[in-house]
């Protein structure tokens, strides 16, 4: 049973995108140039000579600056960006005007496929961020296998866009405090039109997977990039929530350059080169990425053992239109391997229940310190015609929820 909005007309997410006016292509380039004027940056192009639309761009995703750097790199070509629905909030007219392709994250969206095909048939460029969210830890997130089918269907060249340094500049877990970092964007044509026609979907997926691999902290260490900010570790506990020594999930804190477990008193320093050093014991994980992936493995094992379960009292907001968040009030949510997500609440004198089975949701949209509603952590459950922004009562749980969502999906998919 969905939310009773009475007379609220919902936004048509699947409407056809317009062709971007050529003067806007110049304006987007100019604004991107201004916004990145004080960032040290480098753009490199490989196998791109003479390539014009139509083609698909697949980009990694770490920060809003990804859009600006991609705009600089592709000018003067028209680019239709696939944009999540909440990106239209209070600016739907603008997003429509520049030819954005709207979708909701982690749902089956057949109209999105049609709209991508429409833009490519106009001989324009379509840019997709297949990770579908900012990378929490600056390394490659899950890439859906449907990418290969999309490429094969459209029979156009494919360009991989890999940004490096964008997470180091503005990590998702502490995006408000920028650092001084060299940004390096590489555009590589990884598949020609002939390659797409001759290769299988599996071969295409393998090439895409290999081309979009990245690890910001490995990149930082290998290039001796030093981040000297005195607050560089603040909020790092939001992604490194589980202590590798005592295994507690609710006692990690961070301040300044240090990460601490308040239960067992282990403390780590985030060094200027992005590595971690335990100050009072053996350093189990020097790499943020290794610690992060260990947490993922722990959640996966918990699911396999049948021990994973999450229940919480939550505060719920929704976005049926991109102009206003509706406060739906208090609700209850549970998440487990059998039911997936089940959200129950009451609004406009009527109960509602939103469900997403594990195989219906391959990833979870999470936000650290989400500014559009209130500054706190939340996660988002999308259905085909609505988006629910959910603020947990329990602290620092959204990273584990994201792991659990992805791992449930993969475990069940691999069983089929």
N, C-alpha and C positions, 0 to 999 in steps of 0.2 A: 504494500500500500504506500503510495507516494504522498508527498507533502501537499496539504490542501492550501493552495495559494488564493483560492477563490477566483478573482478576475485577472490575475497576472498573466500577461502574454509572454511566453518564453521566446528567447532569441533564437533565430534560425542559424545554428552553427554551420550548417551545410550549404549556405548560400554560395552561389558561384562567385569567385573572386574576379574583380575587374582587371583589365590589363593596366599595369602601372604606367601612368603618363610619363613621357620621357623627361619632362621638366622636373618631375619628382625624383627621377633617378639621379639627376645632378644635385638636387637639394639634399637627398639622403647622403650622397657622397660628401657634400660640403659640411653638413652637420656632424657627420662621423669624423671628418677631418678636424673640426673644431673640438669635439669631445675628446679626441685622443691626442690633441696637440702637444700635451706635456708628458705623454708616455713615450718612452724609448721603444721603438718597434721596428720589426723587419718582416717583409713579406717576400716569400720565395715561391716561385712557380716552376713546376716540373712537368714536362710533357704537355704543356698547356698552349704551346705556340699555335696560333691560328684557330683555336677552339672557340666557337661561338654557340649560342643556344640553338636548339634545345639540348640541355643536359641536366643531370641530377647532381646536386652537391650534397654530400653527407658530411656533417661536421660534428666534432666532439663539442662538449658543452660544459662550461665551467663558470661563466659570468656573463653579465649583460654586454660587456665589451666584445664578446664573440661576434655579435651582430654588427657592431661598428667596424671591426677589423675585416669582416667578410665583405661589407659594403665597399670599403676602400679597395679591397683586392679584386673585386669583380667589376668595378666601374669601367666602362659606361653601359654594361649590360643590365637589362631589366631582371630583377630577381624577385621571385615570389617566395617569401618565407612562410613555412608552416609554423603557426603560432598557437600556443595553448589559449584556451578560452579566457582564462583570468588575465591574460595580457591585453584583452580588449576592455578591461574595466575602466569605465569613464572616458574611453577614447575609441569606441567601436568605429565611429565615423572616420577616424584617422587610419586605423588599421585596414578598414575597407578601402580607403582612398589609395593607400600605397600597395594594394593588391595582395595583402596577406591572406593566407589560407588558414581558416580557423578549424580547430579540432579540440576535443577533450582528451586528456591523457589517459592512456591505458584502458581504452574501450575499443570495440570493433567498430570501425568507422568507414563504411563503404563509400560514403559521399566524399570523404577525404581522398580516396583513391581516384574517384572520378574527377575531382577538382585538380589534383596533381596532373592527371592526364590532359585536362583542358589547357592548363598553362603550358605544358610541354608542346602541345599541338599548335600553340601560338608562337612556337620557336623561342620561348623564353627559358630562363633558368629557374629551377625550383631548388630551394635549400631546405633540407630536412636535418633536424637534430635528433637522430634516432635514439639517443640515450633518454630523451624526453624529460630531462631535468638537469639542473646543475649537478655536476659530480660532487658528492660530499667530501671526497678525499683526494680529488685530483688525479684519479686513474679511471681507466675504461670501465664503464658500467655495462649492464646487460644490453646486447644488441639483438633485436628480434629477428628471427629467421625469415619473417615475411618480407624483409628488405630485398632478398634475392628474387622473390616472386615479383615484387614491384618493379625492380630493374628489368627483369626479363619481359614483363608485360609491356613496358614503355619503349624498349629497344632504342635507348639513347645512351650516350657516353656517361660515365660516372666519374666525378671528381671527389676525392677525399680532402677535406679541410681539417688540418690538425693544428690547433692552437697550443702553444707552449708558453708558460709563464702567466697565463690568465688567472689560474687558481692561486698561484703564489702572490699575485697582485692583490687579489680579493677573494680569499677562501670563503666558500659558502657558509661555513660555520662562524665566520666573523667578517662579513662582507662590508661592514660600515667603515672599517679602518684599512685604508689602502696602503700598499707598500711600494717601494721603488724597485721595479723589476723590468728587465728587458723582455719584451713580448715578441715572440717569433711565430708567425703564421705561415704554414706551408700548404699550398694547393697542388695536388698531384692528380693528373688524369690516370686513374687506376684501371679503367675499362673503356676501350673504344667501342663504337657502335658494332663493329665486327666481332669484338670479343663477347659482347652481350649476346649477339645472335648465335655464336658458336659454343659458348660455355653453358654448362648446366646450372640450375639454381644453386646446387650445393657448391659448385666451384666458385660461383659469383659470391656467395655468402662467405666462403673461406677468404677470398681476396679482400672483401670489405672488413672482415674481422681483423685480419692482419694489418690492414692499412690504418685502422682507427685505434691502434694500441698506443697508450701513453701513460706516463707516471710522472707527475709533476715533481715529486720529491726525489726520484731518481735523476730526473733532468736537472734539478737544483744542485744535487751533490756532484754530478758528473761535470757540470759547468762552473762549479765553485761560485754559485750565486749566494751571496751573503745577505740575509735579512736581519737587520740590527734593531728593528723596532722592539722597544721594551715591553710591549704587550702582545708579542707575536703568538703566544700560546693561549690567549684568552678565548674561551669557548671551545677549545680543542676537545674538552671532555664531552661535548655533544656528539662527537662521532667516536671517540675512544671512551666508551661508557663502561667498559668491563675491565676490571683490574686483572692483569695476567698472573699476578702473584696469589691473591686470595680469592679470585674469581667472582667477587661481588660486583653487581651491576648497578648499584645505586649510591656509590660513595665517591665517584670520581669528581674532582673539582679542578678548576684551572684559574690561574692568575699570573699576570706578568709573563714570564717566560717558562713558568713551571706548571706541571700537571701532577696532581696529588690524589692518592686514595686515602680518604679520611678514616677508613676502617683499619687498614694495615699499615698506614703511614708511609708507604712507599712514595717517593717523589721522583719525577723525571724532569729534566731540563730540555726544552726545545732549542737546540743549538742554532747558531746563525746559518749553518749550511743545511738546515731542515732535518737533521738526524736527531734522535732522542738518546739521552743518556740517563740511566737510573742513578740517582745521587747516593743511595744508601743500600744498594744490592746489585746483583747481576742484572745487566741490561738484556732482557729477554727479546724485546723488539727494538731495534735501532730505527727501523723504518715505520713511518706512520701507515703506509700501505700494508705492510705485513701485519701490523696490529689489527687494522681494520678488517683484513681478510680472515684473520684468525677469529674475530668476533662472528663473522659470517658463517664460518665453519662450525662454530659452537652452536649457533642457532639451527643450522641444518641438522646437526646431530640431535639436538633437542626435539626437533620435529620428527625425525626418524624413530626416536625412542618413544614417541607419543606423549611427551611431557610438555610440549609448547602450548600455552594458552594465555590469552590476555583479555581482561575485563576491566572496564573503567567507567566512571561517571565523567561525562564530557559536556562541553559547551559547543553548540552547533550553530553554524551560520551557513547560508546557502546563497547561490548566485544564479537564479533562474534567468535574469537579465544582466547584461554587463554594465548596468548603471547603478546598482544598489545591492549591497549585501543585506539579506534578510536574517534577523536574529531569531533562530528557531528555539532558543532557550536550552534547557538542560536535556540531556539524553543519556542513554546507556549504550555502550558498544562492547562487543566481544569479537575475538578473532581466534580461530583455531583451524586446524588442518581439514576438518570435516565440513564446516560451514563457511569458511572464509570470513568475511566481515558481515556482521549483523548489527545494524544501527537502529535503535528504537527511540522514538520521541513523541511529542505531542505538540501540535500547532493548530491554531484556529479551530479549537474545540474538536480536533480529530487526531487520533493516533496515526503514526506513520511508521513504516519499517522499510529500511533500505538494505538490500543484501547484495553481496558480490561473492560468488563462489570462487574457490582458489584458481580454477582454470579460466575465470572471467577477467582476472586482473593480474597481469604479468609483472607489474611494478607499482610502487606507491609514490605518489607525489607528496614530498615532505617539505616543510618550510621551517628554517631556523629563524626565529625573531621576525615573524611575518608582519610587515608594516601596514598592510592595507586594512586590517581589521583592528588588531591590537598587537603590541610588540611582545610576542611570545611564540613558542614552538607550536606548530599544528601540522596535521596531515589532511590530505584531500581525497575523498572518494568520489569518483565521477560515475555517473550513469549516462545512458545515451542522451538524456535531455536535462540533466541538472548536475550541479557540483556542490559537494558538502564539505565545508571547511571545519575541521574538528579539532578542538583544543582539549587535550587530555588533562585530567586532574593529577595523575601520576607524573612525576618529573622525569625528564630525559629518557623517554621511551620511543621516540619516533624513529631513531636509527634502527633499533632492533625490529620495530614493526616493518620497516622497509626491507630489511634482510629476510624476515619471515615471509613476507608477501612474495618476494622473488623466489625464494627457495621452495616454497610450497608449489608454486607454478611449475618450476623446473622438475621437481620430483614427480609430480603427477604427469607432466608432459612426457617425460622420459619413460614412464610406465606404459604409455599408450602403444 
